[in-house]
Amino acid sequence: MNEMSQLLTVKEVQSRLGWSRATIYRHMSAGQFPKPRRLSSGSVRWDQRDIEELIRIGTDAWKEQSEPAL
């Protein structure tokens, strides 16, 4: 069965990681954090599975897996 993943707000992501909003966006700019899904012009959410994977493998590994192969 295909489970639906929950979409998390920035506050929920902050709570799970213990990071500030600025730290989340800094890692995102560096390619070390999953990109959010834009729901509307002022609303973004992160896929819970992406955040769980980031917690499991870390930011450096996230960057490596998201970089295109040459």
N, C-alpha and C positions, 0 to 999 in steps of 0.2 A: 504494500500500500504506500502511496506517495503522501508523506506528511507535509502539511503546510508550515512554512517557517514563519515565525513571528517577526514583525518589523519593529525595530527599537528606535526610540528617540535619542537625541544626543545626551539627555540627562540619564537615560537608562544605560547607555554605553559608558558614560562617565562613572556611573555607580558600579558597573561590572568590572571596569578596569582600574578604578581609583585614579583616573587621569583628569586633568582639567580640559575644558573645551579647546583651549589654545594648543595643548599638547596633542589632542586628537587631530586637529587640523594641520599642525606642523608635521606629524607623521604622515598624514594623507598627502601633503604637498611633496614629501620626500619619497612617495611611492611605497611607504611602509605600513599602510593602513588601507582597509577596503574603502572603496568609494561608496557613498550613500546613494540611495534611490530617491530621485526628486518626485515628490507626490504633487506638489503645486509650486507656485513661485516662491513661497516662503516656508515650505515644509519638506524636510528630507528625513529619511529613515534608513537604518542599516539592517541588513538581513542578519538575524540572530545566528544563523549557521556560519556566516563570515566572521562574526565577532568570536564565536566559540573556536573556530579554526585559528584565528589570530592568537587567542589565548594559548592554544595548544602548541603552536609552532613558533611564535614570537615574531617581532616586527622585521628582523633581518631576513628570516626565511620567507615571510610574506612578500617582501620586495623581490627576492630571488624567483619565487614562483610566478609573480605577476609580470616580470620582465619578459619581453618577447625574445625568443631564441634567435640567434644570428645564423 
